[in-house]
Amino acid sequence: MAVFENHIAGRVTVYTVPGCLQCLQAKAALQTLNLPVCEVDVSHNAAVRAWLDKMTGSSTVPQIFFNNVHIGGNDILQNLTPDKLENLVRLVKEKPVPPDALPLPAVNSSECEERDRGAISASELSEALRNLIMKLYSDHLSADGKSVDYKAMSKSTCYESYCELAVHLQHVELLSLSHEERIAFFINVYNALVIHGYLRLGFPKNMWQRYKFFNFVSYLIGGEVFTLQDIENGVLRGNRKGIAQLLKPFSKSDPRLQVALPEAEPLIHFALNCGAKGCPPIRAYTSKDIGSQLQTAAEAFLEADDGCIVDSMKREVKLSQIFKWYKADFGDSDEQLLNWVLNHMRASQKKTNLKTLLSAGNVKVSYMPYDWSTNSTH
């Protein structure tokens, strides 16, 4: 175990599994007590899980111990009386962990120190947020993912839980995320932040309001402020200038630059939803097979007529404004852009028609008007 400041003799032990909302809420509450907290992930340790079930008489998590005193789960922790909580805190501060305390699986000191500092696993928080987002989407999103019942969502208890959980974004360790985890995490956070922003501030009604919304609506993530522009153009596009931006989002000395993808990921444009009807459908993404999920999103977007229209008679391809705004992500020329589109289409008559046009050459590219009206169902 690590050596703790202020000579606190004992410890709080929390047995958890990744993606557990109750576990996150319990850890957040415990962090306010300034006690050494050691988290034990039992999801991959069947022996410890079975032993814990036998000792506590419960198969649920979290299970919380102040030294060897078992208090139960998050609901009990949150409802402790001030006197009871004070006695437990004094116990940990003054008395060492007794020999009959529950055992800890082998863990290196640096990992335990990281937990004791109150860091929250970004992948764990991402999964918990995704679970809540999926619940919100299932309750308040249309079947095609194109419209949201914001009014009903604002009154749901699930939305309240999401707001509470989103506060914990400030504690995550972003650099611990893998490349795939980073993409899924920031896509999900972006889409959720747009909805959160609309529920708090309302839908922007003109170009100036949209500019302010996407440049000022933000979350505190891992100790740094990330606006919607920062997430899209700084992180997911590899720190490229966005629409109407004169400078890149992150300077060379900006610590957020460490989180940015090494280069732009074009497929994110078919996963990000800015709350307008012209946007791709809203989905919740996972880090596992994120590439195939994004490819599927691109195929669906290109198959729809508001994403791509191939007019063989006029030898013209009409594309969403997304391809104009972010053309640098798809290619330097119309030919490269159209080949990118072709390569990311699913097998269909539209794809066959486009392939025929490209093989003959001299194809005109135009861009359709973008529908900025709100995706609200009301």
GUROVEX-478322 format. One line per 8 residues: for each residue x, y, z of N, C-alpha, C. Coordinates in steps of 0.2 Angstrom, whole numbers, padded with zeros to 4 digits. Layout:
GUROVEX-478322
X,Y,Z,X,Y,Z,X,Y,Z | ...
end
This chain:
GUROVEX-478322
0004,-0006,0000,0000,0000,0000,0004,0006,0000 | 0001,0012,-0002,0005,0018,-0002,0005,0021,0005 | 0010,0026,0005,0011,0029,0012,0007,0036,0011 | 0002,0037,0015,-0003,0043,0015,0000,0048,0019 | -0003,0054,0017,-0001,0060,0020,-0005,0061,0027 | -0003,0065,0031,-0006,0066,0038,-0006,0060,0042 | -0002,0055,0041,-0002,0049,0045,-0008,0046,0046 | -0013,0046,0041,-0019,0042,0042,-0017,0035,0043
-0020,0031,0048,-0018,0025,0049,-0021,0019,0045 | -0028,0020,0044,-0032,0015,0040,-0033,0017,0033 | -0038,0014,0030,-0040,0015,0023,-0048,0013,0022 | -0050,0016,0017,-0057,0014,0015,-0056,0010,0009 | -0059,0004,0008,-0059,0000,0003,-0065,-0001,-0001 | -0065,0000,-0007,-0071,0000,-0011,-0071,-0005,-0017 | -0075,-0010,-0017,-0075,-0015,-0022,-0080,-0014,-0027 | -0078,-0013,-0033,-0081,-0010,-0039,-0081,-0015,-0045
-0085,-0013,-0050,-0084,-0015,-0057,-0084,-0009,-0062 | -0081,-0010,-0068,-0081,-0004,-0072,-0088,-0002,-0075 | -0089,0004,-0076,-0095,0006,-0079,-0101,0006,-0074 | -0100,0006,-0068,-0105,0006,-0063,-0106,0013,-0060 | -0112,0015,-0062,-0114,0022,-0060,-0114,0023,-0052 | -0117,0018,-0048,-0117,0018,-0041,-0110,0018,-0038 | -0105,0014,-0042,-0098,0014,-0039,-0095,0021,-0040 | -0096,0024,-0046,-0093,0031,-0047,-0096,0036,-0042
-0102,0036,-0041,-0105,0040,-0036,-0102,0039,-0029 | -0101,0033,-0027,-0098,0031,-0020,-0091,0034,-0020 | -0087,0033,-0025,-0080,0035,-0025,-0080,0043,-0025 | -0085,0046,-0028,-0085,0054,-0028,-0086,0056,-0021 | -0091,0053,-0018,-0093,0055,-0011,-0087,0054,-0006 | -0084,0048,-0007,-0078,0046,-0002,-0072,0051,-0003 | -0071,0053,-0009,-0065,0058,-0011,-0066,0064,-0007 | -0072,0066,-0005,-0073,0073,-0001,-0071,0072,0006
-0070,0066,0008,-0068,0064,0015,-0061,0065,0017 | -0057,0065,0011,-0049,0066,0012,-0047,0060,0016 | -0049,0054,0014,-0046,0048,0017,-0043,0044,0011 | -0038,0040,0013,-0035,0035,0008,-0041,0030,0005 | -0042,0030,-0001,-0047,0026,-0004,-0044,0021,-0009 | -0044,0014,-0007,-0041,0009,-0012,-0047,0006,-0015 | -0047,0006,-0022,-0052,0003,-0026,-0050,-0004,-0028 | -0055,-0009,-0028,-0053,-0015,-0030,-0058,-0017,-0036
-0056,-0018,-0042,-0060,-0020,-0047,-0061,-0028,-0047 | -0067,-0030,-0046,-0068,-0037,-0045,-0071,-0040,-0051 | -0071,-0037,-0057,-0074,-0039,-0063,-0070,-0045,-0066 | -0064,-0045,-0065,-0059,-0050,-0068,-0056,-0055,-0062 | -0059,-0054,-0056,-0056,-0058,-0051,-0062,-0062,-0048 | -0063,-0068,-0051,-0069,-0072,-0048,-0068,-0074,-0041 | -0062,-0076,-0039,-0061,-0078,-0032,-0062,-0073,-0027 | -0060,-0067,-0028,-0061,-0061,-0024,-0069,-0059,-0024
-0072,-0060,-0030,-0079,-0058,-0031,-0083,-0063,-0026 | -0081,-0070,-0027,-0085,-0075,-0023,-0084,-0074,-0016 | -0078,-0072,-0014,-0076,-0071,-0007,-0080,-0065,-0004 | -0080,-0060,-0008,-0084,-0054,-0006,-0091,-0055,-0005 | -0094,-0059,-0010,-0101,-0061,-0009,-0103,-0065,-0003 | -0098,-0069,-0001,-0099,-0073,0005,-0099,-0069,0011 | -0094,-0064,0011,-0093,-0060,0017,-0098,-0055,0018 | -0101,-0052,0013,-0106,-0047,0013,-0113,-0049,0012
-0114,-0055,0010,-0120,-0058,0008,-0124,-0054,0003 | -0120,-0051,-0002,-0123,-0047,-0007,-0118,-0048,-0013 | -0122,-0048,-0019,-0118,-0049,-0025,-0118,-0042,-0029 | -0120,-0037,-0026,-0120,-0031,-0030,-0114,-0027,-0028 | -0112,-0022,-0032,-0107,-0017,-0031,-0109,-0010,-0031 | -0106,-0005,-0028,-0100,-0006,-0024,-0102,-0009,-0017 | -0096,-0012,-0014,-0096,-0014,-0007,-0091,-0010,-0003 | -0092,-0006,0002,-0088,-0002,0005,-0086,-0004,0012
-0079,-0003,0014,-0077,-0005,0020,-0073,0001,0023 | -0074,0003,0029,-0070,0008,0033,-0066,0004,0037 | -0059,0003,0035,-0055,-0003,0039,-0059,-0009,0038 | -0061,-0013,0043,-0064,-0019,0042,-0071,-0018,0043 | -0074,-0012,0044,-0081,-0011,0045,-0085,-0011,0039 | -0089,-0015,0037,-0093,-0016,0031,-0099,-0011,0032 | -0100,-0006,0027,-0106,-0002,0028,-0111,-0004,0023 | -0109,-0007,0017,-0114,-0009,0012,-0112,-0005,0005
-0118,-0003,0002,-0117,0000,-0005,-0117,0007,-0005 | -0118,0010,-0011,-0118,0018,-0011,-0124,0021,-0008 | -0130,0017,-0008,-0136,0020,-0005,-0135,0021,0002 | -0132,0016,0005,-0131,0017,0013,-0126,0022,0014 | -0121,0022,0010,-0116,0028,0011,-0119,0035,0011 | -0123,0036,0006,-0126,0042,0005,-0131,0044,0010 | -0133,0039,0014,-0138,0041,0019,-0136,0040,0026 | -0129,0039,0027,-0126,0039,0034,-0128,0045,0038
-0129,0045,0044,-0130,0051,0048,-0124,0054,0049 | -0123,0060,0050,-0117,0064,0052,-0113,0061,0057 | -0116,0059,0063,-0113,0056,0068,-0110,0049,0066 | -0113,0045,0063,-0111,0038,0060,-0105,0039,0056 | -0105,0044,0051,-0100,0045,0046,-0094,0048,0050 | -0095,0052,0055,-0089,0055,0059,-0085,0050,0062 | -0089,0045,0065,-0086,0039,0069,-0082,0035,0064 | -0084,0034,0058,-0081,0030,0053,-0075,0033,0051
-0075,0040,0049,-0069,0044,0047,-0064,0043,0053 | -0066,0044,0059,-0061,0044,0065,-0058,0037,0065 | -0062,0032,0064,-0059,0025,0064,-0053,0024,0059 | -0054,0027,0053,-0049,0026,0048,-0043,0030,0049 | -0044,0036,0052,-0039,0041,0053,-0034,0038,0059 | -0038,0035,0064,-0034,0034,0070,-0032,0027,0071 | -0035,0022,0067,-0033,0015,0068,-0031,0012,0062 | -0026,0008,0062,-0023,0004,0056,-0028,-0001,0054
-0027,-0003,0048,-0032,-0009,0045,-0030,-0015,0049 | -0035,-0018,0052,-0034,-0024,0057,-0032,-0030,0052 | -0030,-0036,0055,-0028,-0042,0051,-0034,-0045,0048 | -0040,-0044,0051,-0046,-0047,0048,-0050,-0043,0043 | -0046,-0038,0040,-0049,-0034,0035,-0049,-0038,0028 | -0054,-0037,0024,-0054,-0040,0018,-0047,-0040,0014 | -0045,-0045,0011,-0038,-0044,0007,-0039,-0040,0001 | -0033,-0037,-0001,-0033,-0034,-0008,-0029,-0038,-0013
-0031,-0038,-0019,-0028,-0042,-0024,-0021,-0038,-0025 | -0016,-0042,-0028,-0010,-0039,-0029,-0010,-0032,-0033 | -0007,-0027,-0031,-0008,-0021,-0035,-0001,-0017,-0034 | 0001,-0014,-0039,0008,-0010,-0038,0006,-0004,-0035 | 0011,-0001,-0032,0011,0005,-0027,0008,0011,-0032 | 0011,0012,-0038,0009,0018,-0042,0002,0018,-0043 | -0001,0011,-0045,-0008,0011,-0046,-0012,0013,-0040 | -0010,0011,-0034,-0014,0012,-0028,-0014,0019,-0027
-0008,0022,-0028,-0007,0030,-0026,-0011,0034,-0031 | -0012,0031,-0037,-0016,0035,-0042,-0024,0035,-0040 | -0026,0029,-0037,-0033,0028,-0035,-0033,0033,-0029 | -0028,0033,-0024,-0029,0037,-0018,-0029,0044,-0019 | -0027,0047,-0025,-0027,0054,-0027,-0034,0056,-0029 | -0038,0051,-0030,-0045,0052,-0033,-0046,0052,-0040 | -0041,0050,-0044,-0042,0049,-0051,-0047,0044,-0053 | -0051,0046,-0058,-0056,0042,-0060,-0054,0039,-0067
-0055,0033,-0068,-0053,0030,-0075,-0058,0033,-0080 | -0054,0035,-0085,-0058,0038,-0091,-0062,0033,-0094 | -0060,0027,-0095,-0063,0022,-0099,-0069,0020,-0095 | -0069,0019,-0088,-0074,0018,-0084,-0080,0023,-0084 | -0078,0029,-0083,-0083,0035,-0083,-0086,0035,-0090 | -0082,0034,-0095,-0085,0034,-0102,-0090,0029,-0103 | -0089,0023,-0100,-0094,0017,-0101,-0100,0019,-0097 | -0099,0022,-0091,-0105,0024,-0087,-0109,0029,-0090
-0106,0034,-0093,-0109,0039,-0097,-0113,0037,-0103 | -0109,0032,-0106,-0113,0029,-0112,-0119,0025,-0110 | -0119,0022,-0104,-0125,0018,-0102,-0131,0023,-0101 | -0129,0028,-0098,-0134,0033,-0096,-0137,0037,-0103 | -0132,0038,-0107,-0134,0041,-0114,-0138,0036,-0118 | -0137,0030,-0118,-0141,0025,-0121,-0148,0025,-0118 | -0148,0025,-0112,-0155,0025,-0109,-0159,0032,-0111 | -0155,0037,-0111,-0159,0044,-0113,-0161,0043,-0120
-0156,0040,-0124,-0158,0040,-0131,-0164,0035,-0132 | -0164,0030,-0129,-0169,0025,-0130,-0176,0028,-0128 | -0176,0032,-0123,-0182,0035,-0120,-0185,0041,-0124 | -0180,0045,-0127,-0182,0051,-0130,-0179,0053,-0137 | -0176,0048,-0140,-0174,0048,-0147,-0178,0045,-0152 | -0179,0048,-0158,-0184,0044,-0163,-0180,0038,-0165 | -0184,0034,-0168,-0181,0027,-0170,-0175,0028,-0175 | -0176,0034,-0179,-0170,0035,-0184,-0165,0039,-0182
-0165,0041,-0175,-0160,0044,-0172,-0159,0052,-0174 | -0164,0054,-0178,-0164,0061,-0181,-0167,0066,-0177 | -0171,0065,-0172,-0174,0070,-0168,-0175,0068,-0160 | -0175,0073,-0156,-0175,0072,-0149,-0181,0075,-0146 | -0184,0072,-0141,-0189,0075,-0137,-0185,0079,-0131 | -0183,0085,-0132,-0179,0088,-0127,-0184,0090,-0121 | -0190,0091,-0122,-0194,0093,-0117,-0195,0088,-0112 | -0197,0082,-0114,-0197,0076,-0110,-0191,0074,-0106
-0185,0074,-0110,-0179,0073,-0108,-0177,0077,-0102 | -0178,0083,-0102,-0176,0088,-0097,-0180,0086,-0090 | -0185,0083,-0090,-0189,0081,-0084,-0188,0074,-0082 | -0183,0070,-0085,-0182,0063,-0083,-0177,0063,-0078 | -0178,0058,-0073,-0173,0057,-0068,-0166,0054,-0071 | -0166,0051,-0077,-0160,0049,-0080,-0156,0055,-0082 | -0159,0060,-0084,-0156,0066,-0086,-0152,0069,-0080 | -0156,0069,-0074,-0153,0072,-0068,-0147,0067,-0066
-0147,0061,-0067,-0141,0057,-0066,-0136,0058,-0070 | -0137,0059,-0077,-0132,0061,-0082,-0128,0067,-0079 | -0132,0073,-0078,-0129,0079,-0075,-0125,0078,-0070 | -0127,0074,-0065,-0123,0072,-0059,-0116,0069,-0061 | -0117,0064,-0066,-0111,0060,-0068,-0106,0064,-0072 | -0109,0069,-0076,-0105,0073,-0080,-0100,0077,-0076 | -0102,0079,-0070,-0097,0083,-0066,-0091,0079,-0065 | -0091,0073,-0064,-0085,0069,-0063,-0080,0069,-0069
-0082,0071,-0075,-0077,0072,-0080,-0071,0076,-0078 | -0072,0080,-0074,-0066,0084,-0072,-0060,0080,-0069 | -0062,0074,-0066,-0057,0070,-0063,-0054,0065,-0067 | -0056,0064,-0074,-0053,0059,-0078,-0046,0060,-0080 | -0043,0054,-0081,-0036,0054,-0084,-0036,0053,-0091 | -0037,0058,-0095,-0038,0057,-0102,-0032,0053,-0106 | -0026,0054,-0103,-0020,0051,-0106,-0020,0044,-0106 | -0024,0041,-0101,-0024,0034,-0100,-0028,0031,-0106
-0032,0035,-0110,-0036,0032,-0115,-0032,0029,-0121 | -0034,0024,-0124,-0031,0021,-0130,-0034,0026,-0136 | -0031,0025,-0141,-0033,0028,-0147,-0041,0027,-0149 | -0043,0021,-0148,-0050,0019,-0150,-0054,0022,-0144 | -0052,0021,-0138,-0056,0024,-0132,-0057,0031,-0133 | -0052,0035,-0135,-0052,0042,-0135,-0057,0044,-0141 | -0057,0041,-0146,-0062,0042,-0151,-0069,0041,-0149 | -0071,0036,-0146,-0078,0034,-0144,-0079,0039,-0138
-0075,0040,-0133,-0076,0044,-0127,-0078,0051,-0130 | -0074,0054,-0134,-0076,0061,-0136,-0082,0062,-0141 | -0083,0057,-0145,-0089,0057,-0149,-0095,0057,-0144 | -0095,0053,-0139,-0101,0052,-0135,-0102,0058,-0131 | -0096,0061,-0128,-0096,0067,-0124,-0099,0073,-0128 | -0096,0074,-0135,-0098,0079,-0139,-0106,0079,-0140 | -0109,0073,-0142,-0116,0073,-0143,-0120,0074,-0137 | -0118,0072,-0131,-0121,0073,-0125,-0121,0080,-0123
-0115,0083,-0124,-0114,0090,-0122,-0119,0095,-0126 | -0119,0093,-0133,-0124,0097,-0137,-0131,0097,-0134 | -0133,0091,-0132,-0140,0090,-0129,-0140,0094,-0123 | -0135,0093,-0118,-0135,0096,-0112,-0135,0104,-0113 | -0131,0107,-0118,-0131,0114,-0119,-0138,0116,-0121 | -0141,0113,-0126,-0148,0115,-0128,-0153,0115,-0123 | -0153,0110,-0118,-0157,0110,-0112,-0156,0115,-0108 | -0150,0118,-0107,-0149,0123,-0102,-0150,0130,-0106
-0148,0131,-0112,-0147,0137,-0115,-0152,0138,-0121 | -0155,0133,-0123,-0159,0134,-0129,-0156,0133,-0135 | -0159,0132,-0141,-0157,0131,-0147,-0154,0137,-0151 | -0148,0138,-0153,-0146,0144,-0157,-0150,0145,-0163 | -0152,0151,-0164,-0157,0153,-0170,-0154,0156,-0176 | -0148,0158,-0175,-0144,0161,-0181,-0137,0159,-0181 | -0133,0162,-0186,-0126,0160,-0187,-0122,0163,-0181 | -0123,0169,-0178,-0120,0171,-0173,-0121,0167,-0166
-0127,0165,-0165,-0129,0161,-0159,-0125,0155,-0160 | -0125,0152,-0166,-0122,0145,-0167,-0114,0146,-0165 | -0111,0151,-0168,-0104,0152,-0166,-0103,0153,-0159 | -0107,0156,-0155,-0106,0157,-0148,-0107,0150,-0145 | -0112,0147,-0147,-0114,0140,-0143,-0108,0136,-0144 | -0105,0135,-0150,-0100,0129,-0151,-0093,0132,-0149 | -0092,0138,-0147,-0086,0140,-0145,-0086,0142,-0137 | -0092,0141,-0134,-0092,0143,-0127,-0095,0137,-0123
-0100,0133,-0126,-0103,0128,-0122,-0097,0123,-0121 | -0096,0121,-0114,-0090,0116,-0113,-0091,0112,-0107 | -0087,0107,-0106,-0086,0103,-0100,-0079,0104,-0098 | -0078,0103,-0091,-0072,0103,-0088,-0070,0095,-0088 | -0065,0094,-0092,-0063,0086,-0093,-0056,0086,-0091 | -0054,0082,-0086,-0047,0080,-0084,-0044,0087,-0082 | -0047,0091,-0079,-0044,0098,-0077,-0043,0103,-0082 | -0046,0102,-0088,-0045,0107,-0094,-0052,0108,-0097
-0053,0114,-0099,-0060,0116,-0102,-0060,0114,-0110 | -0065,0110,-0112,-0065,0108,-0119,-0072,0110,-0121 | -0072,0115,-0126,-0078,0117,-0129,-0080,0112,-0135 | -0086,0113,-0137,-0088,0109,-0143,-0083,0109,-0149 | -0081,0115,-0150,-0076,0116,-0155,-0069,0113,-0154 | -0067,0113,-0147,-0061,0110,-0145,-0061,0102,-0146 | -0067,0099,-0145,-0068,0092,-0145,-0068,0090,-0153 | -0072,0094,-0157,-0072,0092,-0164,-0066,0093,-0167
-0063,0099,-0167,-0058,0101,-0171,-0051,0100,-0168 | -0051,0101,-0161,-0045,0100,-0158,-0043,0093,-0157 | -0048,0089,-0154,-0046,0082,-0152,-0047,0078,-0158 | -0053,0077,-0161,-0055,0072,-0166,-0053,0074,-0173 | -0051,0080,-0174,-0048,0082,-0181,-0041,0083,-0181 | -0038,0081,-0175,-0030,0082,-0175,-0028,0089,-0175 | -0032,0093,-0171,-0030,0100,-0171,-0030,0104,-0177 | -0035,0104,-0181,-0036,0107,-0187,-0041,0113,-0186
-0040,0118,-0190,-0045,0124,-0189,-0052,0122,-0192 | -0057,0124,-0188,-0064,0123,-0190,-0067,0128,-0194 | -0073,0128,-0194,-0077,0133,-0198,-0076,0140,-0195 | -0074,0145,-0199,-0074,0152,-0197,-0068,0153,-0191 | -0064,0148,-0191,-0058,0148,-0186,-0052,0151,-0189 | -0049,0156,-0187,-0043,0158,-0189,-0036,0154,-0187 | -0037,0152,-0181,-0031,0148,-0178,-0033,0141,-0176 | -0029,0137,-0175,-0030,0130,-0173,-0032,0130,-0166
-0036,0126,-0164,-0039,0126,-0157,-0034,0126,-0151 | -0029,0122,-0152,-0023,0121,-0147,-0017,0124,-0150 | -0014,0128,-0146,-0007,0130,-0147,-0002,0125,-0145 | 0004,0126,-0147,0010,0120,-0146,0011,0119,-0138 | 0009,0125,-0134,0010,0124,-0127,0004,0122,-0123 | -0001,0121,-0127,-0008,0119,-0124,-0008,0112,-0121 | -0009,0111,-0115,-0009,0104,-0113,-0014,0099,-0116 | -0019,0102,-0119,-0024,0098,-0122,-0022,0095,-0128
-0017,0098,-0131,-0014,0095,-0137,-0012,0088,-0136 | -0010,0086,-0130,-0008,0079,-0129,-0014,0074,-0130 | -0020,0077,-0130,-0026,0073,-0130,-0028,0072,-0137 | -0026,0077,-0142,-0028,0077,-0149,-0026,0070,-0152 | -0030,0068,-0157,-0028,0063,-0161,-0022,0065,-0166 | -0018,0060,-0168,-0012,0062,-0171,-0014,0065,-0178 | -0019,0063,-0181,-0022,0066,-0187,-0029,0066,-0187 | -0032,0069,-0192,-0039,0070,-0192,-0042,0063,-0194
-0048,0061,-0191,-0052,0055,-0192,-0058,0057,-0196 | -0058,0057,-0203,-0064,0059,-0207,-0071,0056,-0205 | -0070,0050,-0202,-0077,0046,-0201,-0081,0049,-0195 | -0077,0053,-0191,-0081,0056,-0185,-0086,0061,-0187 | -0086,0063,-0194,-0091,0068,-0196,-0098,0065,-0197 | -0098,0058,-0197,-0104,0055,-0198,-0107,0052,-0191 | -0103,0054,-0186,-0105,0052,-0179,-0107,0058,-0175 | -0104,0064,-0176,-0106,0070,-0172,-0112,0073,-0174
-0116,0075,-0169,-0123,0078,-0171,-0123,0085,-0167 | -0124,0090,-0171,-0124,0097,-0168,-0131,0099,-0166 | -0136,0095,-0167,-0143,0096,-0165,-0147,0099,-0170 | -0144,0099,-0177,-0148,0101,-0182,-0151,0095,-0186 | -0156,0097,-0190,-0159,0091,-0194,-0154,0089,-0200 | -0150,0093,-0202,-0145,0091,-0207,-0139,0086,-0204 | -0139,0085,-0198,-0134,0081,-0195,-0135,0074,-0196 | -0130,0070,-0195,-0130,0062,-0195,-0134,0060,-0189
-0137,0054,-0189,-0141,0052,-0183,-0137,0052,-0177 | -0140,0052,-0171,-0136,0051,-0165,-0136,0044,-0163 | -0130,0042,-0161,-0129,0035,-0158,-0124,0035,-0153 | -0124,0030,-0149,-0119,0029,-0143,-0113,0024,-0146 | -0107,0026,-0145,-0102,0022,-0148,-0097,0019,-0142 | -0095,0013,-0144,-0090,0010,-0139,-0083,0009,-0143 | -0078,0009,-0138,-0071,0008,-0141,-0070,0002,-0145 | -0073,-0003,-0143,-0072,-0010,-0147,-0075,-0009,-0154
-0071,-0011,-0159,-0073,-0010,-0166,-0076,-0003,-0168 | -0073,0002,-0165,-0075,0009,-0166,-0075,0010,-0174 | -0069,0007,-0177,-0069,0009,-0184,-0075,0006,-0188 | -0077,0000,-0187,-0082,-0003,-0190,-0089,0001,-0189 | -0090,0003,-0183,-0096,0007,-0181,-0096,0014,-0185 | -0090,0017,-0185,-0090,0023,-0189,-0091,0022,-0196 | -0088,0017,-0199,-0089,0015,-0206,-0097,0014,-0207 | -0100,0010,-0203,-0107,0009,-0204,-0111,0016,-0204
-0109,0020,-0199,-0112,0027,-0199,-0111,0031,-0205 | -0105,0030,-0208,-0104,0034,-0215,-0108,0031,-0220 | -0108,0024,-0220,-0112,0021,-0226,-0119,0023,-0226 | -0122,0023,-0219,-0129,0025,-0219,-0130,0032,-0221 | -0126,0037,-0219,-0126,0044,-0221,-0126,0045,-0228 | -0121,0041,-0232,-0120,0042,-0239,-0126,0039,-0243 | -0129,0034,-0240,-0135,0031,-0243,-0141,0035,-0243 | -0142,0040,-0238,-0147,0044,-0238,-0147,0050,-0243
-0152,0052,-0245,-0152,0058,-0250,-0149,0064,-0247 | -0150,0065,-0241,-0147,0072,-0238,-0140,0071,-0237 | -0137,0065,-0238,-0130,0065,-0238,-0126,0065,-0244 | -0129,0061,-0249,-0126,0061,-0256,-0132,0059,-0261 | -0132,0062,-0267,-0136,0061,-0273,-0131,0060,-0279 | -0132,0055,-0282,-0129,0054,-0288,-0133,0055,-0294 | -0132,0060,-0298,-0136,0061,-0304,-0133,0059,-0310 | -0134,0053,-0313,-0130,0051,-0319,-0132,0055,-0325
-0138,0057,-0326,-0140,0061,-0332,-0136,0067,-0332 | -0135,0071,-0327,-0131,0077,-0327,-0124,0077,-0325 | -0122,0070,-0324,-0115,0069,-0322,-0113,0073,-0316 | -0117,0073,-0311,-0116,0077,-0305,-0117,0073,-0299 | -0113,0075,-0294,-0114,0072,-0287,-0115,0078,-0282 | -0121,0077,-0279,-0123,0082,-0274,-0121,0079,-0267 | -0117,0083,-0263,-0115,0081,-0257,-0118,0085,-0251 | -0118,0083,-0245,-0119,0087,-0239,-0114,0092,-0238
-0116,0098,-0235,-0111,0103,-0234,-0105,0101,-0230 | -0106,0096,-0226,-0101,0093,-0222,-0095,0092,-0226 | -0096,0089,-0232,-0090,0088,-0236,-0086,0094,-0239 | -0090,0100,-0239,-0087,0106,-0241,-0083,0109,-0235 | -0087,0109,-0229,-0084,0112,-0223,-0077,0109,-0221 | -0077,0102,-0222,-0071,0098,-0220,-0068,0095,-0225 | -0068,0098,-0231,-0065,0095,-0237,-0058,0092,-0236 | -0054,0096,-0232,-0047,0094,-0231,-0046,0087,-0228
-0051,0085,-0224,-0051,0079,-0221,-0052,0073,-0226 | -0055,0075,-0232,-0057,0069,-0237,-0053,0069,-0243 | -0049,0075,-0244,-0045,0075,-0250,-0044,0082,-0252 | -0038,0083,-0256,-0036,0090,-0259,-0040,0092,-0265 | -0043,0087,-0268,-0047,0088,-0275,-0054,0085,-0275 | -0058,0087,-0279,-0064,0084,-0280,-0064,0077,-0282 | -0059,0075,-0286,-0058,0068,-0287,-0056,0064,-0281 | -0052,0066,-0277,-0050,0063,-0271,-0056,0062,-0266
-0060,0068,-0266,-0066,0068,-0262,-0071,0062,-0264 | -0072,0062,-0271,-0077,0057,-0273,-0074,0050,-0273 | -0068,0049,-0273,-0065,0042,-0272,-0066,0040,-0265 | -0065,0045,-0260,-0066,0044,-0253,-0074,0042,-0252 | -0078,0045,-0255,-0085,0044,-0254,-0087,0037,-0257 | -0084,0035,-0263,-0085,0029,-0266,-0083,0023,-0262 | -0077,0024,-0259,-0074,0019,-0255,-0077,0018,-0248 | -0082,0022,-0246,-0085,0022,-0240,-0093,0021,-0240
-0095,0019,-0247,-0102,0018,-0248,-0103,0010,-0247 | -0109,0008,-0245,-0110,0001,-0245,-0113,-0001,-0252 | -0112,-0007,-0253,-0114,-0010,-0260,-0122,-0008,-0261 | -0123,-0004,-0267,-0129,-0002,-0268,-0129,0001,-0276 | -0135,0002,-0278,-0136,0005,-0285,-0132,0012,-0285 | -0133,0016,-0280,-0130,0022,-0280,-0122,0022,-0280 | -0119,0017,-0277,-0112,0016,-0277,-0110,0014,-0284 | -0114,0010,-0288,-0113,0007,-0294,-0113,0013,-0299
-0118,0018,-0298,-0118,0024,-0303,-0113,0028,-0302 | -0110,0029,-0296,-0105,0034,-0294,-0098,0031,-0297 | -0097,0024,-0297,-0091,0021,-0299,-0091,0022,-0307 | -0097,0021,-0310,-0097,0022,-0317,-0096,0029,-0319 | -0098,0034,-0316,-0097,0041,-0317,-0089,0043,-0316 | -0086,0040,-0311,-0079,0042,-0310,-0075,0038,-0315 | -0077,0033,-0317,-0073,0029,-0322,-0073,0033,-0329 | -0078,0037,-0330,-0078,0041,-0337,-0075,0048,-0336
-0075,0050,-0329,-0072,0056,-0328,-0076,0062,-0329 | -0074,0068,-0328,-0078,0075,-0329,-0084,0075,-0325 | -0084,0074,-0318,-0090,0074,-0314,-0090,0080,-0310 | -0096,0083,-0310,-0097,0089,-0306,-0099,0088,-0299 | -0096,0092,-0295,-0097,0091,-0287,-0101,0097,-0285 | -0107,0097,-0282,-0110,0102,-0279,-0112,0100,-0272 | -0114,0105,-0268,-0116,0104,-0261,-0123,0107,-0260 | -0127,0103,-0256,-0134,0104,-0255,-0135,0109,-0249
-0140,0113,-0249,-0141,0117,-0243,-0141,0113,-0237 | -0139,0116,-0231,-0139,0112,-0225,-0145,0114,-0221 | -0149,0109,-0218,-0155,0111,-0214,-0152,0112,-0207 | -0152,0118,-0205,-0150,0120,-0198,-0156,0121,-0193 | -0162,0119,-0195,-0168,0119,-0190,-0167,0114,-0185 | -0170,0115,-0179,-0168,0111,-0173,-0171,0104,-0175 | -0167,0099,-0171,-0170,0092,-0172,-0175,0090,-0166 | -0177,0095,-0163,-0182,0094,-0158,-0189,0091,-0161
-0192,0087,-0157,-0198,0084,-0159,-0204,0089,-0158 | -0203,0094,-0155,-0208,0099,-0153,-0207,0106,-0157
end
